[in-house]
Amino acid sequence: MPLSNNVIGCINFIAVLLSVPVIGAGIWLATETDNSCVKLLQWPVIILGILILVVGLAGFIGGFWRIPWLLVTYLIAMLILIVLLSALVVFVFMVTSRGSGHIEPSRAYVEYRLDDFSGWLRRRVKSSFKWDRIRTCLSSTNICPELNQSYRMAQDFFNAHLSPIQSGCCKPPTQCGYTFVNPTYWISPIAMSADMDCLQWSNDQNQLCYNCDSCKAGLLANLKNEWRKADIVLLLTLIGLIIVYLIGCCAFRNAKTEDLFRKYKQGYT
């Protein structure tokens, strides 16, 4: 068996291994509460990871068992997957490039505004039909109830580093001037602000601020943080796949050269 075919088989086994972090990133996103409620990125990532796994296995088999048509199929399919993965990496980076939090006086946590995020992300939560489903999912979790177990005193709560979802969904916006009773129960101010989020707040534990724009912004901030972490994994995998693919192309070319040289030598003798 020519050495180049062994090399092709070995590096395609590396491609199989590189599919693991992609699939893992998708599964990790699926297990996060906010992503499980929105269901945007995890399935494309998981499907892409599975395709890389299947194509890598095809290249591995084609290399070790010298199946030319399978190797050609591998090279074409892996190139397509590299392009798709590149597009996904760039897309995630672009849609998460905006949306930083705003510091409030005497508060350790930050608050978020919906208009700060990219238009594509905002459209995922602005539709009442989409948000009703997401809101129902979020309100069924322990994201807000667990705050009541962790913080009893107002100052402890104000010094807490809340997650974006907790900051946006579990309490009224700081600018509304509500008085703290516990993390999810607040006394309404005498002069109510005209801000719609201030009017949307409810002490009903199933309502809270789940109808607020601040909750939508908090959700997007959480998604941004998690998607950025997943994007780093995808970027590193992409670099690895490009290196493996280039080595595979060189090995495939050398294998073809070896075959031609062997046939020429056989014909000459």
C-alpha positions as CSV (number, residue, x, y, z in Angstrom):
1,M,0.0,0.0,0.0
2,P,1.6,3.4,-0.9
3,L,2.7,5.6,1.9
4,S,0.5,8.5,0.7
5,N,-2.6,6.4,1.1
6,N,-1.6,5.7,4.7
7,V,-1.1,9.4,5.3
8,I,-4.5,10.2,3.8
9,G,-6.2,7.6,6.1
10,C,-4.4,9.0,9.2
11,I,-5.1,12.6,8.6
12,N,-8.8,11.8,7.9
13,F,-8.9,10.1,11.2
14,I,-7.8,13.4,12.6
15,A,-10.8,15.0,10.7
16,V,-13.0,12.5,12.4
17,L,-11.6,13.6,15.8
18,L,-12.1,17.3,14.9
19,S,-15.8,16.6,14.5
20,V,-16.1,15.9,18.2
21,P,-15.6,19.5,19.5
22,V,-18.2,20.7,16.9
23,I,-20.8,18.2,18.0
24,G,-19.8,18.9,21.6
25,A,-20.3,22.6,21.2
26,G,-23.8,22.0,19.7
27,I,-24.8,19.7,22.6
28,W,-23.5,22.2,25.1
29,L,-25.6,24.9,23.5
30,A,-28.6,22.6,23.6
31,T,-28.2,22.0,27.3
32,E,-28.1,25.7,28.2
33,T,-31.5,26.9,29.3
34,D,-31.7,30.0,27.1
35,N,-30.6,28.2,23.9
36,S,-33.0,25.3,24.6
37,C,-35.8,27.8,24.7
38,V,-34.8,29.7,21.6
39,K,-33.4,26.7,19.5
40,L,-31.4,28.7,16.9
41,L,-27.8,27.6,16.7
42,Q,-27.4,24.3,18.4
43,W,-29.0,22.1,15.6
44,P,-27.0,23.6,12.7
45,V,-23.8,23.1,14.7
46,I,-24.7,19.5,15.7
47,I,-25.7,18.6,12.1
48,L,-22.5,20.2,10.7
49,G,-20.4,18.2,13.2
50,I,-22.1,15.0,12.2
51,L,-21.5,15.7,8.5
52,I,-17.8,16.3,9.3
53,L,-17.7,13.0,11.2
54,V,-19.3,11.1,8.3
55,V,-17.1,12.7,5.6
56,G,-14.0,12.2,7.7
57,L,-14.9,8.5,8.1
58,A,-15.3,8.3,4.3
59,G,-11.9,9.8,3.8
60,F,-10.4,7.4,6.4
61,I,-11.9,4.4,4.7
62,G,-11.0,5.6,1.2
63,G,-7.4,6.3,2.2
64,F,-6.6,3.0,3.9
65,W,-8.5,0.8,1.5
66,R,-7.4,2.8,-1.6
67,I,-10.9,3.6,-3.0
68,P,-10.3,6.5,-5.4
69,W,-13.9,7.5,-6.0
70,L,-14.4,7.7,-2.2
71,L,-11.4,9.9,-1.8
72,V,-12.5,12.3,-4.5
73,T,-16.0,12.4,-2.9
74,Y,-14.3,13.1,0.5
75,L,-12.2,16.0,-1.0
76,I,-15.2,17.6,-2.6
77,A,-17.5,17.1,0.4
78,M,-14.9,18.3,3.0
79,L,-14.3,21.5,0.9
80,I,-18.0,22.2,1.0
81,L,-18.1,21.6,4.8
82,I,-15.1,23.9,5.3
83,V,-16.9,26.6,3.4
84,L,-20.1,26.1,5.4
85,L,-18.2,26.1,8.7
86,S,-16.4,29.3,7.7
87,A,-19.7,30.9,6.9
88,L,-21.1,29.9,10.2
89,V,-18.1,31.2,12.1
90,V,-18.3,34.6,10.4
91,F,-22.1,34.7,10.8
92,V,-22.0,34.1,14.5
93,F,-19.2,36.6,14.9
94,M,-21.2,39.3,13.0
95,V,-24.6,38.8,14.8
96,T,-22.9,38.8,18.2
97,S,-20.7,41.9,17.5
98,R,-23.1,44.2,19.2
99,G,-24.9,44.2,22.6
100,S,-22.9,45.3,25.6
101,G,-24.5,45.9,29.0
102,H,-25.1,49.3,30.7
103,I,-23.8,49.9,34.2
104,E,-26.3,51.2,36.8
105,P,-25.3,53.3,39.8
106,S,-24.8,51.3,43.0
107,R,-25.4,48.0,41.2
108,A,-22.9,45.2,40.5
109,Y,-25.1,43.8,37.8
110,V,-25.5,45.4,34.4
111,E,-28.7,45.9,32.4
112,Y,-29.3,45.5,28.7
113,R,-31.3,47.3,26.0
114,L,-32.9,45.5,23.0
115,D,-31.8,48.2,20.5
116,D,-28.1,47.5,21.3
117,F,-28.2,44.1,19.5
118,S,-28.0,43.2,15.9
119,G,-31.1,43.4,13.8
120,W,-31.0,39.6,13.1
121,L,-31.0,38.7,16.8
122,R,-33.7,41.2,17.6
123,R,-36.0,39.7,14.9
124,R,-35.7,36.4,16.6
125,V,-37.5,37.7,19.7
126,K,-39.6,40.7,18.5
127,S,-42.4,38.6,17.0
128,S,-45.1,38.1,19.7
129,F,-45.7,34.5,18.4
130,K,-42.0,33.6,18.8
131,W,-41.7,35.4,22.1
132,D,-44.8,33.8,23.6
133,R,-43.2,30.4,23.2
134,I,-39.8,31.5,24.5
135,R,-41.4,33.3,27.5
136,T,-43.4,30.2,28.4
137,C,-40.2,28.2,28.3
138,L,-38.2,30.7,30.4
139,S,-40.9,31.1,33.0
140,S,-40.9,27.3,33.6
141,T,-37.3,27.3,34.6
142,N,-35.6,28.0,37.9
143,I,-33.7,31.1,36.5
144,C,-35.7,33.5,38.7
145,P,-36.9,31.4,41.6
146,E,-33.3,30.5,42.5
147,L,-32.5,34.1,43.2
148,N,-34.9,34.1,46.2
149,Q,-32.9,31.3,47.7
150,S,-29.6,33.1,47.2
151,Y,-30.4,36.7,48.2
152,R,-32.4,37.9,51.2
153,M,-31.0,41.4,51.8
154,A,-31.3,44.2,49.3
155,Q,-27.6,45.2,49.4
156,D,-26.6,41.6,48.8
157,F,-28.8,41.5,45.8
158,F,-27.5,44.9,44.5
159,N,-23.9,43.6,44.8
160,A,-24.7,40.3,43.0
161,H,-23.3,39.6,39.5
162,L,-26.5,38.4,37.9
163,S,-26.6,36.7,34.5
164,P,-28.1,38.8,31.7
165,I,-31.4,36.8,31.8
166,Q,-31.7,37.3,35.6
167,S,-31.0,41.0,35.3
168,G,-33.5,41.5,32.4
169,C,-36.3,39.0,33.3
170,C,-36.4,38.5,37.1
171,K,-36.6,42.1,38.3
172,P,-37.8,45.5,37.1
173,P,-35.3,47.8,35.4
174,T,-33.4,49.9,37.9
175,Q,-34.5,53.2,36.3
176,C,-38.1,52.4,37.2
177,G,-37.4,53.1,40.9
178,Y,-39.1,50.0,42.4
179,T,-38.4,49.2,46.0
180,F,-36.8,45.8,46.8
181,V,-38.7,43.3,49.0
182,N,-37.0,40.2,47.6
183,P,-35.3,39.5,44.2
184,T,-38.7,38.7,42.5
185,Y,-41.0,40.9,44.5
186,W,-40.8,44.7,44.3
187,I,-43.0,47.6,45.6
188,S,-44.2,49.9,42.8
189,P,-43.1,53.6,43.0
190,I,-45.7,56.3,43.5
191,A,-44.7,58.1,40.2
192,M,-44.7,55.3,37.6
193,S,-42.2,55.8,34.7
194,A,-43.6,56.1,31.2
195,D,-41.2,53.3,30.1
196,M,-43.2,50.3,29.0
197,D,-40.9,47.9,30.8
198,C,-41.8,49.6,34.1
199,L,-45.5,49.1,33.3
200,Q,-45.0,45.5,32.2
201,W,-43.4,44.4,35.6
202,S,-45.6,42.1,37.7
203,N,-45.1,40.5,41.1
204,D,-46.9,37.5,39.7
205,Q,-44.2,34.9,39.8
206,N,-45.3,33.6,36.4
207,Q,-45.1,37.0,34.9
208,L,-42.3,39.1,36.5
209,C,-40.6,41.0,33.6
210,Y,-40.9,38.2,31.0
211,N,-42.9,40.5,28.8
212,C,-40.3,43.3,29.1
213,D,-37.9,44.3,26.3
214,S,-35.2,44.1,29.0
215,C,-35.9,40.4,29.3
216,K,-35.6,40.0,25.5
217,A,-32.3,41.9,25.7
218,G,-31.1,39.8,28.6
219,L,-31.8,36.7,26.7
220,L,-29.9,37.9,23.6
221,A,-27.0,38.9,25.9
222,N,-26.9,35.4,27.3
223,L,-27.0,34.0,23.8
224,K,-24.2,36.3,22.7
225,N,-21.9,35.2,25.5
226,E,-22.6,31.5,24.8
227,W,-22.4,31.8,21.0
228,R,-19.1,33.6,21.3
229,K,-17.7,30.7,23.3
230,A,-19.0,28.2,20.8
231,D,-17.7,30.3,17.9
232,I,-14.1,30.0,19.4
233,V,-14.4,26.2,19.3
234,L,-15.7,26.3,15.8
235,L,-12.9,28.6,14.7
236,L,-10.2,26.4,16.1
237,T,-11.8,23.4,14.5
238,L,-12.0,25.2,11.2
239,I,-8.3,26.0,11.3
240,G,-7.6,22.3,12.1
241,L,-9.8,21.1,9.3
242,I,-8.1,23.5,6.8
243,I,-4.7,22.2,7.8
244,V,-5.9,18.5,7.5
245,Y,-7.5,19.2,4.2
246,L,-4.4,20.8,2.7
247,I,-2.3,17.9,3.9
248,G,-4.9,15.5,2.5
249,C,-4.8,17.2,-0.9
250,C,-1.0,17.0,-1.1
251,A,-1.1,13.3,0.0
252,F,-3.8,12.5,-2.6
253,R,-1.7,14.2,-5.3
254,N,1.3,12.2,-4.3
255,A,-0.7,9.0,-4.2
256,K,-1.8,9.6,-7.8
257,T,1.8,10.4,-8.8
258,E,2.9,7.1,-7.2
259,D,0.2,5.1,-9.0
260,L,1.2,6.7,-12.4
261,F,4.8,6.0,-11.7
262,R,4.1,2.4,-10.8
263,K,2.0,1.9,-13.9
264,Y,4.6,3.5,-16.1
265,K,7.3,1.3,-14.5
266,Q,5.2,-1.9,-15.0
267,G,4.6,-1.0,-18.6
268,Y,8.2,-0.3,-19.2
269,T,9.3,-3.6,-17.7
